[in-house]
Amino acid sequence: MSGDRPRIRAAGRTRGVPEATVARLPVYLRALHALADTGCDTVSSEELAVAAGVNSAKLRKDLSHLGSYGTRGVGYEVSLLVDQISRALGLTQRWAVVLVGVGNLGHALAGYAGFASRGFRIAALFDADAERVGERIAGLDIRHIDDLDRVVEEEQVSIGVISTPSAAAQEVADRLVEAGVTSILNFAPCVLQVPDGVDVRKVDLALELQILSFHEQRKADIAKGPHGVNGTAINGTMKGGAVTPLPAPRVDDAREVVGQ
Amino acid sequence: MSGDRPRIRAAGRTRGVPEATVARLPVYLRALHALADTGCDTVSSEELAVAAGVNSAKLRKDLSHLGSYGTRGVGYEVSLLVDQISRALGLTQRWAVVLVGVGNLGHALAGYAGFASRGFRIAALFDADAERVGERIAGLDIRHIDDLDRVVEEEQVSIGVISTPSAAAQEVADRLVEAGVTSILNFAPCVLQVPDGVDVRKVDLALELQILSFHEQRKADIAKGPHGVNGTAINGTMKGGAVTPLPAPRVDDAREVVGQ
């Protein structure tokens, strides 16, 4: 079984840490680095929870999986917790990454300071467009995709980033896997098929916008009051006149919309 | 209470749909659109689950919140399910979005076809750099941030995208909120403070990489076998020699690393 999420492991846990906790550890780490920058030596679970945008009970539970319980009345030692989370995430070593697809997005990613500062070194950039090969971006020459195997082996690369158009993404994923890459970060808006043992995470730039539109619609419904919430209103004007109905809604199943 | 996640509502539900389900609906929608493109009229929960990268029990539970149960032996009607999810997500109307910060990333986002195809129209681009104002990107002129209030009102904008450096993000968020924006998509690697009633979602381009490094480390541990997994090995060479220890690990708490 494979897909665009890490495969589900026994009880959704890896190394004794639930997947959902793993996904929050980078958020805690970022908040802790910010606290360290302001000179904080210790932090309470409440403060850290607010900084990370979660509730404090969940935070304490998550950190307990790392053997971190804090000290009553003092909280957590910031530098110790940074070390513990960094080691749990495998960030005590620097990972070499290749990036394939140097369009606007790939260009932005190649120059993204947040990769290097968090332990990821872009070892090489690749593009299928022969005309781009040799162009220098963020201190790296763009190389042809045919050099992928050699670079992955020479630079000991285990992680590949795909920022190609969707149509090319699966072929690129296949080539990455063939070259020996075992983790893929996919920015193309498509689902990748990969063999067992390869992890894929997807960053969908529009997905989060769709979650926000859910909340915007809900807020508009609340503003309208209970009588405004019906099949007609939901397709009508909300915050203004710039409303273009997408696929024509079916009147006969309008009652099935959640919250109706 | 506010932060970089939607505030926690009663029982983590909005409009009767759990937050976690809301977050998966765009994934289902994307998979359904891909199926529709290949001419599929119906889809089984198993097929759709594989395409979306979740397990089928979770998929059926999620869709039941929308009143969609499928038909035994047939599955779900693709076009009907697309309509139901689109309406649940508020995508039956087109949302106007402003984007603030037109560096490499903002440039990539301005040209990202995935926004328009999923119901989001970029109404205006803003930058604080007076020299960029007037530059034309993706069919839009870059405007000065001082025009924000007027544009948000005129274009009935409720969603703002922040792609500025971290240092500017909170000020931009404040200005967006002041102008009347009630949902923010934040690409800057920082936590934003916003008032009640404003939803913030964050896209962290490096966060997913850190989750992958967790899995890479785990795979390397498994490859080494149980005797190789100790405080020394975890900081040693894994796939090769290009390993730079980050903050020096503390030997005295090495035993606290998960999985040790």
Interface residues (C-beta under 8 A of the other chain):
Chain A: M1 G3 D4 R5 P6 I8 T14 R15 G16 V17 V22 A23 L25 P26 V27 L29 R30 A31 A34 V50 A51 A52 G53 V54 N55 H65 L66 G67 S68 S79 L80 V82 D83 Q84 S86 R87 A88 L89 G90 L91 T92 Q93 R94 W95 A96 V97 G103 N104 L105 H107 A108 L109 G111 Y112 G114 F115 R118 G119 F120 R121 E155 Q156 V157 S158 I159 V161 T182 S183 I184 L185 P189 C190 V191 G197 D199 R201 K202 V203 D204 L205 A206 L207 E208 L209 Q210 I211 L212 S213 F214 H215 E216 Q217 R218 K219 D221 I234 N235 M238 K239 G240 G241 A242 V243 T244 P245 L246 P247 P249 R250 D253 A254 E256 V257 V258 G259
Chain B: M1 G3 D4 R5 P6 I8 T14 R15 G16 V17 V22 A23 L25 P26 V27 L29 R30 A31 A34 V50 A51 A52 G53 V54 N55 H65 L66 G67 S68 S79 L80 V82 D83 Q84 S86 R87 A88 L89 G90 L91 T92 Q93 R94 W95 A96 V97 G103 N104 L105 H107 A108 L109 G111 Y112 G114 F115 R118 G119 F120 R121 A123 E155 Q156 S158 I159 V161 T182 S183 I184 L185 P189 C190 V191 G197 D199 R201 K202 V203 D204 L205 A206 L207 E208 L209 Q210 I211 L212 S213 F214 H215 E216 Q217 R218 K219 D221 I234 N235 M238 K239 G240 G241 A242 V243 T244 P245 L246 P247 P249 R250 D253 E256 V257 V258 G259
